[in-house]
Amino acid sequence: MEMKSPMTGTMYKVEVSVGDHITVNDVCFILESMKMEIPVQAERQGKVISIEKIEGDFVQEGDVLLVLEVTE
């Protein structure tokens, strides 16, 4: 499953690493937009397979941020 950016901004901080197991509502990223920091939370639980953006990257709404192997 792909986790996508909910908005346009700058990747301020990556809170997860490849191989991490995340659960629903875990903060995975913090985006910066209009001088505000916006947390991006997981909507599913699973294992992080890849991270597609790094700190400082410009992110468009809908860009893939990470790929998650979903677990139940």
mmCIF file as Biopython writes it, N, C-alpha, C and O atoms, coordinates in Angstrom:
data_model
#
loop_
_atom_site.group_PDB
_atom_site.id
_atom_site.type_symbol
_atom_site.label_atom_id
_atom_site.label_alt_id
_atom_site.label_comp_id
_atom_site.label_asym_id
_atom_site.label_entity_id
_atom_site.label_seq_id
_atom_site.pdbx_PDB_ins_code
_atom_site.Cartn_x
_atom_site.Cartn_y
_atom_site.Cartn_z
_atom_site.occupancy
_atom_site.B_iso_or_equiv
_atom_site.auth_seq_id
_atom_site.auth_asym_id
_atom_site.pdbx_PDB_model_num
ATOM 1   N N  . MET A ? 1  ? 0.839  -1.171 0.000  1.0 0.0 1  A 1 
ATOM 2   C CA . MET A ? 1  ? 0.000  0.000  0.000  1.0 0.0 1  A 1 
ATOM 3   C C  . MET A ? 1  ? 0.891  1.243  0.000  1.0 0.0 1  A 1 
ATOM 4   O O  . MET A ? 1  ? 1.923  1.281  0.669  1.0 0.0 1  A 1 
ATOM 5   N N  . GLU A ? 2  ? 0.487  2.230  -0.740 1.0 0.0 2  A 1 
ATOM 6   C CA . GLU A ? 2  ? 1.244  3.483  -0.784 1.0 0.0 2  A 1 
ATOM 7   C C  . GLU A ? 2  ? 0.617  4.508  0.160  1.0 0.0 2  A 1 
ATOM 8   O O  . GLU A ? 2  ? -0.599 4.702  0.162  1.0 0.0 2  A 1 
ATOM 9   N N  . MET A ? 3  ? 1.454  5.156  0.956  1.0 0.0 3  A 1 
ATOM 10  C CA . MET A ? 3  ? 0.997  6.281  1.771  1.0 0.0 3  A 1 
ATOM 11  C C  . MET A ? 3  ? 1.312  7.535  0.971  1.0 0.0 3  A 1 
ATOM 12  O O  . MET A ? 3  ? 2.460  7.767  0.592  1.0 0.0 3  A 1 
ATOM 13  N N  . LYS A ? 4  ? 0.281  8.347  0.716  1.0 0.0 4  A 1 
ATOM 14  C CA . LYS A ? 4  ? 0.450  9.526  -0.133 1.0 0.0 4  A 1 
ATOM 15  C C  . LYS A ? 4  ? 0.326  10.809 0.675  1.0 0.0 4  A 1 
ATOM 16  O O  . LYS A ? 4  ? -0.319 10.849 1.722  1.0 0.0 4  A 1 
ATOM 17  N N  . SER A ? 5  ? 0.956  11.848 0.161  1.0 0.0 5  A 1 
ATOM 18  C CA . SER A ? 5  ? 0.925  13.148 0.829  1.0 0.0 5  A 1 
ATOM 19  C C  . SER A ? 5  ? -0.473 13.755 0.745  1.0 0.0 5  A 1 
ATOM 20  O O  . SER A ? 5  ? -1.066 13.800 -0.333 1.0 0.0 5  A 1 
ATOM 21  N N  . PRO A ? 6  ? -1.004 14.224 1.878  1.0 0.0 6  A 1 
ATOM 22  C CA . PRO A ? 6  ? -2.328 14.841 1.868  1.0 0.0 6  A 1 
ATOM 23  C C  . PRO A ? 6  ? -2.306 16.288 1.378  1.0 0.0 6  A 1 
ATOM 24  O O  . PRO A ? 6  ? -3.359 16.886 1.155  1.0 0.0 6  A 1 
ATOM 25  N N  . MET A ? 7  ? -1.104 16.852 1.210  1.0 0.0 7  A 1 
ATOM 26  C CA . MET A ? 7  ? -1.000 18.266 0.842  1.0 0.0 7  A 1 
ATOM 27  C C  . MET A ? 7  ? 0.353  18.563 0.214  1.0 0.0 7  A 1 
ATOM 28  O O  . MET A ? 7  ? 1.250  17.721 0.220  1.0 0.0 7  A 1 
ATOM 29  N N  . THR A ? 8  ? 0.488  19.757 -0.323 1.0 0.0 8  A 1 
ATOM 30  C CA . THR A ? 8  ? 1.749  20.230 -0.882 1.0 0.0 8  A 1 
ATOM 31  C C  . THR A ? 8  ? 2.552  20.918 0.214  1.0 0.0 8  A 1 
ATOM 32  O O  . THR A ? 8  ? 1.996  21.660 1.023  1.0 0.0 8  A 1 
ATOM 33  N N  . GLY A ? 9  ? 3.856  20.673 0.239  1.0 0.0 9  A 1 
ATOM 34  C CA . GLY A ? 9  ? 4.715  21.305 1.232  1.0 0.0 9  A 1 
ATOM 35  C C  . GLY A ? 9  ? 6.131  20.766 1.130  1.0 0.0 9  A 1 
ATOM 36  O O  . GLY A ? 9  ? 6.532  20.221 0.102  1.0 0.0 9  A 1 
ATOM 37  N N  . THR A ? 10 ? 6.872  20.926 2.202  1.0 0.0 10 A 1 
ATOM 38  C CA . THR A ? 10 ? 8.248  20.444 2.289  1.0 0.0 10 A 1 
ATOM 39  C C  . THR A ? 10 ? 8.319  19.350 3.341  1.0 0.0 10 A 1 
ATOM 40  O O  . THR A ? 10 ? 7.720  19.464 4.411  1.0 0.0 10 A 1 
ATOM 41  N N  . MET A ? 11 ? 9.062  18.281 3.026  1.0 0.0 11 A 1 
ATOM 42  C CA . MET A ? 11 ? 9.257  17.212 4.000  1.0 0.0 11 A 1 
ATOM 43  C C  . MET A ? 11 ? 10.155 17.752 5.108  1.0 0.0 11 A 1 
ATOM 44  O O  . MET A ? 11 ? 11.355 17.943 4.910  1.0 0.0 11 A 1 
ATOM 45  N N  . TYR A ? 12 ? 9.567  17.995 6.267  1.0 0.0 12 A 1 
ATOM 46  C CA . TYR A ? 12 ? 10.302 18.565 7.390  1.0 0.0 12 A 1 
ATOM 47  C C  . TYR A ? 12 ? 11.037 17.480 8.172  1.0 0.0 12 A 1 
ATOM 48  O O  . TYR A ? 12 ? 12.201 17.652 8.535  1.0 0.0 12 A 1 
ATOM 49  N N  . LYS A ? 13 ? 10.348 16.348 8.432  1.0 0.0 13 A 1 
ATOM 50  C CA . LYS A ? 13 ? 10.980 15.295 9.220  1.0 0.0 13 A 1 
ATOM 51  C C  . LYS A ? 13 ? 10.381 13.940 8.863  1.0 0.0 13 A 1 
ATOM 52  O O  . LYS A ? 13 ? 9.168  13.806 8.702  1.0 0.0 13 A 1 
ATOM 53  N N  . VAL A ? 14 ? 11.254 12.934 8.741  1.0 0.0 14 A 1 
ATOM 54  C CA . VAL A ? 14 ? 10.837 11.552 8.529  1.0 0.0 14 A 1 
ATOM 55  C C  . VAL A ? 14 ? 10.938 10.850 9.876  1.0 0.0 14 A 1 
ATOM 56  O O  . VAL A ? 14 ? 12.012 10.803 10.475 1.0 0.0 14 A 1 
ATOM 57  N N  . GLU A ? 15 ? 9.824  10.305 10.354 1.0 0.0 15 A 1 
ATOM 58  C CA . GLU A ? 15 ? 9.758  9.718  11.695 1.0 0.0 15 A 1 
ATOM 59  C C  . GLU A ? 15 ? 9.879  8.196  11.702 1.0 0.0 15 A 1 
ATOM 60  O O  . GLU A ? 15 ? 9.898  7.587  12.772 1.0 0.0 15 A 1 
ATOM 61  N N  . VAL A ? 16 ? 9.963  7.569  10.518 1.0 0.0 16 A 1 
ATOM 62  C CA . VAL A ? 16 ? 10.040 6.111  10.431 1.0 0.0 16 A 1 
ATOM 63  C C  . VAL A ? 16 ? 11.238 5.706  9.585  1.0 0.0 16 A 1 
ATOM 64  O O  . VAL A ? 16 ? 11.821 6.526  8.876  1.0 0.0 16 A 1 
ATOM 65  N N  . SER A ? 17 ? 11.596 4.428  9.672  1.0 0.0 17 A 1 
ATOM 66  C CA . SER A ? 17 ? 12.692 3.867  8.881  1.0 0.0 17 A 1 
ATOM 67  C C  . SER A ? 17 ? 12.204 2.612  8.175  1.0 0.0 17 A 1 
ATOM 68  O O  . SER A ? 17 ? 11.216 2.005  8.590  1.0 0.0 17 A 1 
ATOM 69  N N  . VAL A ? 18 ? 12.892 2.224  7.115  1.0 0.0 18 A 1 
ATOM 70  C CA . VAL A ? 18 ? 12.579 0.974  6.429  1.0 0.0 18 A 1 
ATOM 71  C C  . VAL A ? 18 ? 12.709 -0.166 7.435  1.0 0.0 18 A 1 
ATOM 72  O O  . VAL A ? 18 ? 13.688 -0.250 8.177  1.0 0.0 18 A 1 
ATOM 73  N N  . GLY A ? 19 ? 11.707 -1.039 7.446  1.0 0.0 19 A 1 
ATOM 74  C CA . GLY A ? 19 ? 11.694 -2.173 8.363  1.0 0.0 19 A 1 
ATOM 75  C C  . GLY A ? 19 ? 10.880 -1.933 9.622  1.0 0.0 19 A 1 
ATOM 76  O O  . GLY A ? 19 ? 10.551 -2.880 10.336 1.0 0.0 19 A 1 
ATOM 77  N N  . ASP A ? 20 ? 10.550 -0.673 9.905  1.0 0.0 20 A 1 
ATOM 78  C CA . ASP A ? 20 ? 9.728  -0.361 11.082 1.0 0.0 20 A 1 
ATOM 79  C C  . ASP A ? 20 ? 8.330  -0.937 10.914 1.0 0.0 20 A 1 
ATOM 80  O O  . ASP A ? 20 ? 7.795  -0.997 9.808  1.0 0.0 20 A 1 
ATOM 81  N N  . HIS A ? 21 ? 7.749  -1.360 12.035 1.0 0.0 21 A 1 
ATOM 82  C CA . HIS A ? 21 ? 6.349  -1.767 12.074 1.0 0.0 21 A 1 
ATOM 83  C C  . HIS A ? 21 ? 5.566  -0.593 12.641 1.0 0.0 21 A 1 
ATOM 84  O O  . HIS A ? 21 ? 5.861  -0.112 13.735 1.0 0.0 21 A 1 
ATOM 85  N N  . ILE A ? 22 ? 4.569  -0.133 11.895 1.0 0.0 22 A 1 
ATOM 86  C CA . ILE A ? 22 ? 3.778  1.013  12.332 1.0 0.0 22 A 1 
ATOM 87  C C  . ILE A ? 22 ? 2.329  0.584  12.538 1.0 0.0 22 A 1 
ATOM 88  O O  . ILE A ? 22 ? 1.873  -0.408 11.971 1.0 0.0 22 A 1 
ATOM 89  N N  . THR A ? 23 ? 1.621  1.346  13.357 1.0 0.0 23 A 1 
ATOM 90  C CA . THR A ? 23 ? 0.211  1.078  13.615 1.0 0.0 23 A 1 
ATOM 91  C C  . THR A ? 23 ? -0.606 2.303  13.220 1.0 0.0 23 A 1 
ATOM 92  O O  . THR A ? 23 ? -0.061 3.378  12.970 1.0 0.0 23 A 1 
ATOM 93  N N  . VAL A ? 24 ? -1.911 2.122  13.169 1.0 0.0 24 A 1 
ATOM 94  C CA . VAL A ? 24 ? -2.818 3.209  12.807 1.0 0.0 24 A 1 
ATOM 95  C C  . VAL A ? 24 ? -2.588 4.401  13.735 1.0 0.0 24 A 1 
ATOM 96  O O  . VAL A ? 24 ? -2.470 4.241  14.950 1.0 0.0 24 A 1 
ATOM 97  N N  . ASN A ? 25 ? -2.527 5.581  13.155 1.0 0.0 25 A 1 
ATOM 98  C CA . ASN A ? 25 ? -2.332 6.870  13.832 1.0 0.0 25 A 1 
ATOM 99  C C  . ASN A ? 25 ? -0.890 7.166  14.244 1.0 0.0 25 A 1 
ATOM 100 O O  . ASN A ? 25 ? -0.630 8.226  14.813 1.0 0.0 25 A 1 
ATOM 101 N N  . ASP A ? 26 ? 0.059  6.255  13.973 1.0 0.0 26 A 1 
ATOM 102 C CA . ASP A ? 26 ? 1.469  6.595  14.206 1.0 0.0 26 A 1 
ATOM 103 C C  . ASP A ? 26 ? 1.850  7.753  13.284 1.0 0.0 26 A 1 
ATOM 104 O O  . ASP A ? 26 ? 1.466  7.764  12.114 1.0 0.0 26 A 1 
ATOM 105 N N  . VAL A ? 27 ? 2.595  8.716  13.798 1.0 0.0 27 A 1 
ATOM 106 C CA . VAL A ? 27 ? 3.088  9.816  12.966 1.0 0.0 27 A 1 
ATOM 107 C C  . VAL A ? 27 ? 4.305  9.308  12.193 1.0 0.0 27 A 1 
ATOM 108 O O  . VAL A ? 27 ? 5.312  8.920  12.784 1.0 0.0 27 A 1 
ATOM 109 N N  . CYS A ? 28 ? 4.197  9.318  10.869 1.0 0.0 28 A 1 
ATOM 110 C CA . CYS A ? 28 ? 5.267  8.819  10.003 1.0 0.0 28 A 1 
ATOM 111 C C  . CYS A ? 28 ? 6.123  9.944  9.436  1.0 0.0 28 A 1 
ATOM 112 O O  . CYS A ? 28 ? 7.325  9.777  9.230  1.0 0.0 28 A 1 
ATOM 113 N N  . PHE A ? 29 ? 5.497  11.087 9.187  1.0 0.0 29 A 1 
ATOM 114 C CA . PHE A ? 29 ? 6.181  12.233 8.601  1.0 0.0 29 A 1 
ATOM 115 C C  . PHE A ? 29 ? 5.637  13.513 9.202  1.0 0.0 29 A 1 
ATOM 116 O O  . PHE A ? 29 ? 4.526  13.553 9.730  1.0 0.0 29 A 1 
ATOM 117 N N  . ILE A ? 30 ? 6.447  14.560 9.112  1.0 0.0 30 A 1 
ATOM 118 C CA . ILE A ? 30 ? 5.968  15.905 9.424  1.0 0.0 30 A 1 
ATOM 119 C C  . ILE A ? 30 ? 6.257  16.760 8.200  1.0 0.0 30 A 1 
ATOM 120 O O  . ILE A ? 30 ? 7.405  16.903 7.779  1.0 0.0 30 A 1 
ATOM 121 N N  . LEU A ? 31 ? 5.189  17.328 7.635  1.0 0.0 31 A 1 
ATOM 122 C CA . LEU A ? 31 ? 5.316  18.226 6.493  1.0 0.0 31 A 1 
ATOM 123 C C  . LEU A ? 31 ? 5.278  19.657 6.990  1.0 0.0 31 A 1 
ATOM 124 O O  . LEU A ? 31 ? 4.659  19.955 8.012  1.0 0.0 31 A 1 
ATOM 125 N N  . GLU A ? 32 ? 5.943  20.540 6.263  1.0 0.0 32 A 1 
ATOM 126 C CA . GLU A ? 32 ? 5.890  21.967 6.576  1.0 0.0 32 A 1 
ATOM 127 C C  . GLU A ? 32 ? 5.208  22.666 5.403  1.0 0.0 32 A 1 
ATOM 128 O O  . GLU A ? 32 ? 5.595  22.496 4.247  1.0 0.0 32 A 1 
ATOM 129 N N  . SER A ? 33 ? 4.190  23.452 5.727  1.0 0.0 33 A 1 
ATOM 130 C CA . SER A ? 33 ? 3.464  24.202 4.714  1.0 0.0 33 A 1 
ATOM 131 C C  . SER A ? 33 ? 2.994  25.504 5.332  1.0 0.0 33 A 1 
ATOM 132 O O  . SER A ? 33 ? 2.349  25.504 6.380  1.0 0.0 33 A 1 
ATOM 133 N N  . MET A ? 34 ? 3.315  26.612 4.685  1.0 0.0 34 A 1 
ATOM 134 C CA . MET A ? 34 ? 2.939  27.936 5.175  1.0 0.0 34 A 1 
ATOM 135 C C  . MET A ? 34 ? 3.394  28.147 6.633  1.0 0.0 34 A 1 
ATOM 136 O O  . MET A ? 34 ? 2.661  28.694 7.457  1.0 0.0 34 A 1 
ATOM 137 N N  . LYS A ? 35 ? 4.620  27.699 6.918  1.0 0.0 35 A 1 
ATOM 138 C CA . LYS A ? 35 ? 5.262  27.834 8.229  1.0 0.0 35 A 1 
ATOM 139 C C  . LYS A ? 35 ? 4.547  27.064 9.340  1.0 0.0 35 A 1 
ATOM 140 O O  . LYS A ? 35 ? 4.742  27.345 10.523 1.0 0.0 35 A 1 
ATOM 141 N N  . MET A ? 36 ? 3.720  26.094 8.952  1.0 0.0 36 A 1 
ATOM 142 C CA . MET A ? 36 ? 3.058  25.229 9.919  1.0 0.0 36 A 1 
ATOM 143 C C  . MET A ? 36 ? 3.602  23.817 9.755  1.0 0.0 36 A 1 
ATOM 144 O O  . MET A ? 36 ? 3.895  23.392 8.638  1.0 0.0 36 A 1 
ATOM 145 N N  . GLU A ? 37 ? 3.741  23.083 10.863 1.0 0.0 37 A 1 
ATOM 146 C CA . GLU A ? 37 ? 4.168  21.690 10.826 1.0 0.0 37 A 1 
ATOM 147 C C  . GLU A ? 37 ? 2.929  20.805 10.913 1.0 0.0 37 A 1 
ATOM 148 O O  . GLU A ? 37 ? 2.138  20.916 11.850 1.0 0.0 37 A 1 
ATOM 149 N N  . ILE A ? 38 ? 2.770  19.928 9.928  1.0 0.0 38 A 1 
ATOM 150 C CA . ILE A ? 38 ? 1.586  19.088 9.841  1.0 0.0 38 A 1 
ATOM 151 C C  . ILE A ? 38 ? 2.001  17.618 9.922  1.0 0.0 38 A 1 
ATOM 152 O O  . ILE A ? 38 ? 2.723  17.135 9.049  1.0 0.0 38 A 1 
ATOM 153 N N  . PRO A ? 39 ? 1.552  16.897 10.965 1.0 0.0 39 A 1 
ATOM 154 C CA . PRO A ? 39 ? 1.882  15.472 11.062 1.0 0.0 39 A 1 
ATOM 155 C C  . PRO A ? 39 ? 1.084  14.654 10.047 1.0 0.0 39 A 1 
ATOM 156 O O  . PRO A ? 39 ? -0.092 14.924 9.804  1.0 0.0 39 A 1 
ATOM 157 N N  . VAL A ? 40 ? 1.737  13.657 9.462  1.0 0.0 40 A 1 
ATOM 158 C CA . VAL A ? 40 ? 1.076  12.726 8.551  1.0 0.0 40 A 1 
ATOM 159 C C  . VAL A ? 40 ? 1.052  11.377 9.260  1.0 0.0 40 A 1 
ATOM 160 O O  . VAL A ? 40 ? 2.097  10.790 9.540  1.0 0.0 40 A 1 
ATOM 161 N N  . GLN A ? 41 ? -0.156 10.895 9.546  1.0 0.0 41 A 1 
ATOM 162 C CA . GLN A ? 41 ? -0.328 9.680  10.330 1.0 0.0 41 A 1 
ATOM 163 C C  . GLN A ? 41 ? -0.667 8.488  9.446  1.0 0.0 41 A 1 
ATOM 164 O O  . GLN A ? 41 ? -1.250 8.630  8.371  1.0 0.0 41 A 1 
ATOM 165 N N  . ALA A ? 42 ? -0.286 7.308  9.930  1.0 0.0 42 A 1 
ATOM 166 C CA . ALA A ? 42 ? -0.598 6.066  9.228  1.0 0.0 42 A 1 
ATOM 167 C C  . ALA A ? 42 ? -2.094 5.785  9.304  1.0 0.0 42 A 1 
ATOM 168 O O  . ALA A ? 42 ? -2.721 5.952  10.350 1.0 0.0 42 A 1 
ATOM 169 N N  . GLU A ? 43 ? -2.650 5.357  8.181  1.0 0.0 43 A 1 
ATOM 170 C CA . GLU A ? 43 ? -4.060 4.973  8.140  1.0 0.0 43 A 1 
ATOM 171 C C  . GLU A ? 43 ? -4.230 3.463  8.245  1.0 0.0 43 A 1 
ATOM 172 O O  . GLU A ? 43 ? -5.336 2.976  8.478  1.0 0.0 43 A 1 
ATOM 173 N N  . ARG A ? 44 ? -3.129 2.714  8.073  1.0 0.0 44 A 1 
ATOM 174 C CA . ARG A ? 44 ? -3.137 1.252  8.173  1.0 0.0 44 A 1 
ATOM 175 C C  . ARG A ? 44 ? -1.919 0.839  8.981  1.0 0.0 44 A 1 
ATOM 176 O O  . ARG A ? 44 ? -0.995 1.630  9.174  1.0 0.0 44 A 1 
ATOM 177 N N  . GLN A ? 45 ? -1.919 -0.395 9.449  1.0 0.0 45 A 1 
ATOM 178 C CA . GLN A ? 45 ? -0.742 -0.898 10.146 1.0 0.0 45 A 1 
ATOM 179 C C  . GLN A ? 45 ? 0.035  -1.822 9.223  1.0 0.0 45 A 1 
ATOM 180 O O  . GLN A ? 45 ? -0.526 -2.445 8.322  1.0 0.0 45 A 1 
ATOM 181 N N  . GLY A ? 46 ? 1.337  -1.898 9.467  1.0 0.0 46 A 1 
ATOM 182 C CA . GLY A ? 46 ? 2.153  -2.767 8.642  1.0 0.0 46 A 1 
ATOM 183 C C  . GLY A ? 46 ? 3.633  -2.470 8.792  1.0 0.0 46 A 1 
ATOM 184 O O  . GLY A ? 46 ? 4.065  -1.783 9.717  1.0 0.0 46 A 1 
ATOM 185 N N  . LYS A ? 47 ? 4.398  -3.013 7.846  1.0 0.0 47 A 1 
ATOM 186 C CA . LYS A ? 47 ? 5.854  -2.877 7.840  1.0 0.0 47 A 1 
ATOM 187 C C  . LYS A ? 47 ? 6.258  -1.923 6.724  1.0 0.0 47 A 1 
ATOM 188 O O  . LYS A ? 47 ? 5.789  -2.045 5.593  1.0 0.0 47 A 1 
ATOM 189 N N  . VAL A ? 48 ? 7.132  -0.969 7.049  1.0 0.0 48 A 1 
ATOM 190 C CA . VAL A ? 48 ? 7.617  -0.005 6.065  1.0 0.0 48 A 1 
ATOM 191 C C  . VAL A ? 48 ? 8.580  -0.718 5.112  1.0 0.0 48 A 1 
ATOM 192 O O  . VAL A ? 48 ? 9.615  -1.238 5.529  1.0 0.0 48 A 1 
ATOM 193 N N  . ILE A ? 49 ? 8.218  -0.732 3.822  1.0 0.0 49 A 1 
ATOM 194 C CA . ILE A ? 49 ? 9.028  -1.396 2.795  1.0 0.0 49 A 1 
ATOM 195 C C  . ILE A ? 49 ? 10.015 -0.419 2.163  1.0 0.0 49 A 1 
ATOM 196 O O  . ILE A ? 49 ? 11.175 -0.764 1.936  1.0 0.0 49 A 1 
ATOM 197 N N  . SER A ? 50 ? 9.554  0.801  1.878  1.0 0.0 50 A 1 
ATOM 198 C CA . SER A ? 50 ? 10.446 1.815  1.310  1.0 0.0 50 A 1 
ATOM 199 C C  . SER A ? 50 ? 9.944  3.202  1.675  1.0 0.0 50 A 1 
ATOM 200 O O  . SER A ? 50 ? 8.752  3.414  1.898  1.0 0.0 50 A 1 
ATOM 201 N N  . ILE A ? 51 ? 10.878 4.138  1.730  1.0 0.0 51 A 1 
ATOM 202 C CA . ILE A ? 51 ? 10.568 5.542  1.981  1.0 0.0 51 A 1 
ATOM 203 C C  . ILE A ? 51 ? 10.963 6.300  0.721  1.0 0.0 51 A 1 
ATOM 204 O O  . ILE A ? 51 ? 12.106 6.222  0.270  1.0 0.0 51 A 1 
ATOM 205 N N  . GLU A ? 52 ? 10.010 7.033  0.158  1.0 0.0 52 A 1 
ATOM 206 C CA . GLU A ? 52 ? 10.196 7.654  -1.150 1.0 0.0 52 A 1 
ATOM 207 C C  . GLU A ? 52 ? 10.638 9.114  -1.096 1.0 0.0 52 A 1 
ATOM 208 O O  . GLU A ? 52 ? 11.087 9.653  -2.107 1.0 0.0 52 A 1 
ATOM 209 N N  . LYS A ? 53 ? 10.521 9.758  0.048  1.0 0.0 53 A 1 
ATOM 210 C CA . LYS A ? 53 ? 10.905 11.169 0.187  1.0 0.0 53 A 1 
ATOM 211 C C  . LYS A ? 53 ? 11.834 11.312 1.386  1.0 0.0 53 A 1 
ATOM 212 O O  . LYS A ? 53 ? 11.720 10.579 2.368  1.0 0.0 53 A 1 
ATOM 213 N N  . ILE A ? 54 ? 12.761 12.274 1.290  1.0 0.0 54 A 1 
ATOM 214 C CA . ILE A ? 54 ? 13.678 12.536 2.396  1.0 0.0 54 A 1 
ATOM 215 C C  . ILE A ? 54 ? 13.478 13.963 2.888  1.0 0.0 54 A 1 
ATOM 216 O O  . ILE A ? 54 ? 12.831 14.779 2.231  1.0 0.0 54 A 1 
ATOM 217 N N  . GLU A ? 55 ? 14.038 14.244 4.044  1.0 0.0 55 A 1 
ATOM 218 C CA . GLU A ? 55 ? 13.909 15.580 4.627  1.0 0.0 55 A 1 
ATOM 219 C C  . GLU A ? 55 ? 14.441 16.628 3.659  1.0 0.0 55 A 1 
ATOM 220 O O  . GLU A ? 55 ? 15.520 16.475 3.087  1.0 0.0 55 A 1 
ATOM 221 N N  . GLY A ? 56 ? 13.667 17.692 3.486  1.0 0.0 56 A 1 
ATOM 222 C CA . GLY A ? 56 ? 14.036 18.770 2.585  1.0 0.0 56 A 1 
ATOM 223 C C  . GLY A ? 56 ? 13.401 18.677 1.211  1.0 0.0 56 A 1 
ATOM 224 O O  . GLY A ? 56 ? 13.393 19.656 0.466  1.0 0.0 56 A 1 
ATOM 225 N N  . ASP A ? 57 ? 12.861 17.496 0.860  1.0 0.0 57 A 1 
ATOM 226 C CA . ASP A ? 57 ? 12.211 17.334 -0.446 1.0 0.0 57 A 1 
ATOM 227 C C  . ASP A ? 57 ? 10.936 18.159 -0.524 1.0 0.0 57 A 1 
ATOM 228 O O  . ASP A ? 57 ? 10.216 18.302 0.465  1.0 0.0 57 A 1 
ATOM 229 N N  . PHE A ? 58 ? 10.660 18.704 -1.711 1.0 0.0 58 A 1 
ATOM 230 C CA . PHE A ? 58 ? 9.370  19.339 -1.977 1.0 0.0 58 A 1 
ATOM 231 C C  . PHE A ? 58 ? 8.383  18.231 -2.304 1.0 0.0 58 A 1 
ATOM 232 O O  . PHE A ? 58 ? 8.699  17.322 -3.072 1.0 0.0 58 A 1 
ATOM 233 N N  . VAL A ? 59 ? 7.198  18.300 -1.729 1.0 0.0 59 A 1 
ATOM 234 C CA . VAL A ? 59 ? 6.192  17.252 -1.877 1.0 0.0 59 A 1 
ATOM 235 C C  . VAL A ? 59 ? 4.901  17.862 -2.423 1.0 0.0 59 A 1 
ATOM 236 O O  . VAL A ? 59 ? 4.408  18.866 -1.908 1.0 0.0 59 A 1 
ATOM 237 N N  . GLN A ? 60 ? 4.371  17.248 -3.460 1.0 0.0 60 A 1 
ATOM 238 C CA . GLN A ? 60 ? 3.073  17.654 -4.009 1.0 0.0 60 A 1 
ATOM 239 C C  . GLN A ? 60 ? 1.976  16.789 -3.385 1.0 0.0 60 A 1 
ATOM 240 O O  . GLN A ? 60 ? 2.227  15.652 -2.987 1.0 0.0 60 A 1 
ATOM 241 N N  . GLU A ? 61 ? 0.776  17.326 -3.305 1.0 0.0 61 A 1 
ATOM 242 C CA . GLU A ? 61 ? -0.360 16.527 -2.846 1.0 0.0 61 A 1 
ATOM 243 C C  . GLU A ? 61 ? -0.481 15.295 -3.733 1.0 0.0 61 A 1 
ATOM 244 O O  . GLU A ? 61 ? -0.483 15.404 -4.959 1.0 0.0 61 A 1 
ATOM 245 N N  . GLY A ? 62 ? -0.583 14.121 -3.112 1.0 0.0 62 A 1 
ATOM 246 C CA . GLY A ? 62 ? -0.711 12.872 -3.856 1.0 0.0 62 A 1 
ATOM 247 C C  . GLY A ? 62 ? 0.593  12.148 -4.122 1.0 0.0 62 A 1 
ATOM 248 O O  . GLY A ? 62 ? 0.575  11.004 -4.577 1.0 0.0 62 A 1 
ATOM 249 N N  . ASP A ? 63 ? 1.740  12.791 -3.847 1.0 0.0 63 A 1 
ATOM 250 C CA . ASP A ? 63 ? 3.030  12.112 -4.008 1.0 0.0 63 A 1 
ATOM 251 C C  . ASP A ? 63 ? 3.126  10.940 -3.033 1.0 0.0 63 A 1 
ATOM 252 O O  . ASP A ? 63 ? 2.650  11.023 -1.901 1.0 0.0 63 A 1 
ATOM 253 N N  . VAL A ? 64 ? 3.746  9.850  -3.482 1.0 0.0 64 A 1 
ATOM 254 C CA . VAL A ? 64 ? 3.959  8.696  -2.614 1.0 0.0 64 A 1 
ATOM 255 C C  . VAL A ? 64 ? 5.063  9.030  -1.615 1.0 0.0 64 A 1 
ATOM 256 O O  . VAL A ? 64 ? 6.155  9.449  -2.001 1.0 0.0 64 A 1 
ATOM 257 N N  . LEU A ? 65 ? 4.769  8.841  -0.320 1.0 0.0 65 A 1 
ATOM 258 C CA . LEU A ? 65 ? 5.745  9.100  0.734  1.0 0.0 65 A 1 
ATOM 259 C C  . LEU A ? 65 ? 6.437  7.820  1.174  1.0 0.0 65 A 1 
ATOM 260 O O  . LEU A ? 65 ? 7.646  7.807  1.407  1.0 0.0 65 A 1 
ATOM 261 N N  . LEU A ? 66 ? 5.661  6.740  1.287  1.0 0.0 66 A 1 
ATOM 262 C CA . LEU A ? 66 ? 6.258  5.455  1.642  1.0 0.0 66 A 1 
ATOM 263 C C  . LEU A ? 66 ? 5.401  4.331  1.106  1.0 0.0 66 A 1 
ATOM 264 O O  . LEU A ? 66 ? 4.240  4.523  0.743  1.0 0.0 66 A 1 
ATOM 265 N N  . VAL A ? 67 ? 6.003  3.142  1.063  1.0 0.0 67 A 1 
ATOM 266 C CA . VAL A ? 67 ? 5.285  1.931  0.679  1.0 0.0 67 A 1 
ATOM 267 C C  . VAL A ? 67 ? 5.227  1.049  1.913  1.0 0.0 67 A 1 
ATOM 268 O O  . VAL A ? 67 ? 6.229  0.832  2.595  1.0 0.0 67 A 1 
ATOM 269 N N  . LEU A ? 68 ? 4.024  0.543  2.186  1.0 0.0 68 A 1 
ATOM 270 C CA . LEU A ? 68 ? 3.753  -0.220 3.400  1.0 0.0 68 A 1 
ATOM 271 C C  . LEU A ? 68 ? 3.251  -1.610 3.031  1.0 0.0 68 A 1 
ATOM 272 O O  . LEU A ? 68 ? 2.372  -1.758 2.183  1.0 0.0 68 A 1 
ATOM 273 N N  . GLU A ? 69 ? 3.821  -2.635 3.679  1.0 0.0 69 A 1 
ATOM 274 C CA . GLU A ? 69 ? 3.276  -3.989 3.575  1.0 0.0 69 A 1 
ATOM 275 C C  . GLU A ? 69 ? 2.247  -4.107 4.688  1.0 0.0 69 A 1 
ATOM 276 O O  . GLU A ? 69 ? 2.602  -4.200 5.863  1.0 0.0 69 A 1 
ATOM 277 N N  . VAL A ? 70 ? 0.981  -4.104 4.319  1.0 0.0 70 A 1 
ATOM 278 C CA . VAL A ? 70 ? -0.107 -4.059 5.297  1.0 0.0 70 A 1 
ATOM 279 C C  . VAL A ? 70 ? -0.223 -5.384 6.043  1.0 0.0 70 A 1 
ATOM 280 O O  . VAL A ? 70 ? -0.156 -6.460 5.447  1.0 0.0 70 A 1 
ATOM 281 N N  . THR A ? 71 ? -0.398 -5.283 7.360  1.0 0.0 71 A 1 
ATOM 282 C CA . THR A ? 71 ? -0.671 -6.444 8.204  1.0 0.0 71 A 1 
ATOM 283 C C  . THR A ? 71 ? -1.966 -6.193 8.953  1.0 0.0 71 A 1 
ATOM 284 O O  . THR A ? 71 ? -2.371 -5.046 9.138  1.0 0.0 71 A 1 
ATOM 285 N N  . GLU A ? 72 ? -2.603 -7.245 9.376  1.0 0.0 72 A 1 
ATOM 286 C CA . GLU A ? 72 ? -3.875 -7.090 10.108 1.0 0.0 72 A 1 
ATOM 287 C C  . GLU A ? 72 ? -3.692 -7.323 11.579 1.0 0.0 72 A 1 
ATOM 288 O O  . GLU A ? 72 ? -4.653 -7.233 12.342 1.0 0.0 72 A 1 
#
